[in-house]
Amino acid sequence: MAKISYLNEEVFWEDGQGRLIPLSQIRTEDQSKDLMIESIATQWKETQKNLIGLKKWVYAEIGAHLGILQTKYGSKQKDLSGGITLKDYSGRYKLQIQVASILSFDEKLRIAKELIDSCIERWAKNSEPKLVAVIRDAFRVNQQGKVSIPRILGLRNLDIEDEEWKRAMEAIGDSVLVEHTKKYVRLYERDEAEGKYVALPLDIAAL
């Protein structure tokens, strides 16, 4: 809701530029829109808080279950961060925890790019245009100025017998950095008619 101030017993709302606007000069529809968005934001943040609590609870429950199994089988492994799939007794529900590595590249990617450019220049007359286009497209940056990690790493799957190219692919492999890992928890329910598992998303955009 807009920040409210009182001057000489008159009500003012603060706009996005910090100006105080008399309430009497603010259109009724703008006032109602302000209240609507405030109501949505309040409910949204409360739901977000509940989802965070749900996620922590799910991990705690799974951790407790794994702890029981460790005790039973005498395992002392502390790191249980890997992916795991759990199903209920009937197989109706499937719970998955997946771990994804968030990757980036260091300065060796630039060296790889220089080697690749050298290859393309050397191959100029004899290379397949479509192949060159694929290679160059791999280094295309997005609006944030970042390259596509899958496209860059995908270059290593190209079967090219060339020593300079191989050095470039080695540089790409050595340039990969694991910034951090992120856990994802997903719940699926089996569609009895199709026999397939269908995700039960909590992402509001997917509902």
C-alpha positions in Angstrom: 0.0 0.0 0.0 1.1 3.5 -0.7 3.0 5.3 2.1 0.5 7.7 3.8 1.4 11.1 5.2 -0.8 13.7 6.9 -0.2 17.5 6.4 -2.6 20.0 8.0 -5.1 17.1 8.5 -5.0 16.3 4.8 -4.1 12.8 3.6 -1.3 12.4 1.1 0.0 9.3 -0.7 3.7 9.0 -1.8 4.1 8.1 -5.4 7.0 6.2 -7.1 9.1 9.3 -7.3 8.7 10.2 -3.6 6.2 13.0 -4.3 3.3 13.6 -1.9 0.0 13.6 -3.8 -3.2 14.6 -2.1 -5.6 11.7 -1.8 -8.3 13.8 -3.2 -6.3 14.1 -6.5 -5.8 10.3 -6.8 -8.3 8.6 -9.1 -10.6 6.1 -7.4 -9.5 3.3 -9.7 -5.9 3.9 -8.7 -6.8 3.8 -5.1 -8.6 0.5 -5.5 -5.7 -0.9 -7.6 -3.3 0.0 -4.9 -5.3 -1.8 -2.3 -5.8 -4.8 -4.6 -2.0 -5.2 -5.2 -1.3 -4.8 -1.5 -3.7 -7.6 -0.7 -2.2 -9.8 -3.4 1.3 -9.1 -2.3 0.5 -9.9 1.4 -1.1 -13.2 0.5 1.7 -14.0 -2.0 4.4 -13.4 0.7 2.5 -15.5 3.2 2.2 -18.3 0.7 5.9 -18.0 -0.1 6.7 -18.3 3.6 4.6 -21.4 3.8 6.3 -23.0 0.8 9.7 -22.3 2.3 8.5 -24.0 5.5 7.1 -27.0 3.4 10.5 -27.4 1.7 12.4 -27.5 5.0 9.9 -29.9 6.4 10.1 -32.3 3.4 13.9 -32.3 3.6 13.7 -33.0 7.4 11.3 -35.8 6.9 13.5 -37.4 4.2 16.6 -36.9 6.3 14.9 -38.6 9.2 13.9 -41.6 7.0 17.5 -41.9 5.6 18.8 -41.7 9.2 16.7 -44.7 10.2 18.0 -46.7 7.2 21.6 -45.7 8.0 21.2 -46.9 11.6 19.6 -50.1 10.4 22.4 -50.9 7.9 25.3 -49.3 9.9 26.1 -46.6 7.3 28.1 -43.7 8.5 28.0 -41.6 5.4 27.4 -37.9 6.3 26.8 -36.5 2.8 23.3 -37.4 1.6 23.2 -34.6 -0.9 22.9 -36.8 -4.0 19.7 -37.3 -5.9 17.2 -39.7 -4.5 13.8 -41.2 -5.5 11.2 -42.4 -3.0 7.8 -44.1 -3.7 5.0 -44.8 -1.4 4.0 -48.5 -0.9 1.3 -48.5 -3.6 3.5 -46.5 -6.1 0.9 -43.8 -6.4 3.3 -41.0 -5.4 6.9 -40.5 -6.4 9.1 -38.0 -4.5 12.4 -36.9 -6.1 15.3 -34.9 -4.9 17.6 -33.8 -7.7 20.9 -31.9 -7.3 21.9 -29.6 -10.1 25.3 -28.0 -10.5 25.4 -24.3 -11.4 28.2 -24.0 -13.8 30.3 -21.1 -15.2 33.5 -20.7 -17.2 36.8 -19.1 -16.2 39.4 -17.3 -18.4 40.4 -20.5 -20.2 37.2 -20.3 -22.2 38.7 -17.2 -24.0 41.7 -19.2 -24.9 39.4 -22.0 -26.3 37.6 -19.4 -28.4 40.8 -18.1 -29.8 41.9 -21.6 -30.8 38.5 -22.3 -32.3 38.6 -19.1 -34.3 42.0 -20.1 -35.6 40.6 -23.5 -36.7 37.7 -21.9 -38.5 40.1 -19.5 -40.3 42.3 -22.4 -41.3 39.4 -24.5 -42.5 37.9 -21.5 -44.3 37.7 -23.1 -47.8 37.2 -26.7 -46.9 34.8 -26.7 -44.0 31.1 -27.3 -44.0 29.2 -24.0 -43.7 26.6 -25.5 -41.4 29.3 -26.8 -39.1 30.9 -23.4 -38.9 27.5 -21.8 -38.1 26.9 -24.3 -35.3 30.4 -23.6 -33.8 29.9 -19.8 -34.0 26.4 -20.0 -32.6 27.7 -21.8 -29.5 29.5 -18.6 -28.5 26.5 -16.3 -29.1 25.7 -14.3 -26.0 22.2 -13.6 -24.6 20.8 -10.2 -23.5 22.7 -10.4 -20.2 26.0 -10.9 -22.2 26.3 -14.6 -21.1 27.1 -17.6 -23.3 25.0 -20.7 -23.3 26.7 -23.4 -21.1 25.0 -26.4 -22.9 25.9 -25.0 -26.3 29.6 -24.5 -25.3 29.9 -27.9 -23.7 28.1 -29.5 -26.7 31.0 -28.6 -28.9 33.0 -31.4 -27.3 30.6 -33.9 -28.8 31.6 -32.9 -32.3 33.8 -35.5 -33.9 36.6 -33.3 -35.4 40.1 -34.8 -36.0 42.3 -31.7 -35.6 45.0 -31.2 -33.0 44.2 -27.5 -32.5 40.5 -28.2 -32.1 41.3 -30.9 -29.5 43.3 -28.4 -27.5 40.4 -26.0 -27.7 38.1 -28.7 -26.4 40.5 -29.5 -23.6 40.6 -25.8 -22.6 36.8 -25.8 -22.5 36.8 -28.8 -20.2 39.3 -27.2 -18.0 37.5 -23.9 -17.9 34.3 -25.3 -16.3 33.7 -24.0 -12.7 31.0 -25.4 -10.4 29.8 -22.2 -8.7 27.4 -24.1 -6.4 24.9 -26.9 -6.3 21.1 -26.5 -5.9 18.6 -29.0 -4.7 15.2 -29.5 -6.2 12.4 -31.5 -4.7 9.5 -32.6 -6.9 6.4 -34.7 -6.2 4.7 -36.8 -8.8 1.4 -38.7 -8.8 0.7 -41.7 -11.1 -2.1 -41.2 -13.6 -3.9 -44.5 -13.3 -5.3 -44.3 -16.8 -2.0 -43.7 -18.5 0.3 -45.3 -16.0 2.6 -42.3 -16.1 3.8 -40.1 -13.3 2.5 -36.5 -13.5 4.3 -33.7 -11.7 2.4 -31.8 -9.0 3.9 -28.3 -9.4 4.1 -25.7 -6.8 5.4 -23.1 -9.2 2.5 -20.7 -9.7 3.4 -20.1 -13.3 3.0 -23.9 -14.0 -0.4 -24.2 -12.5 
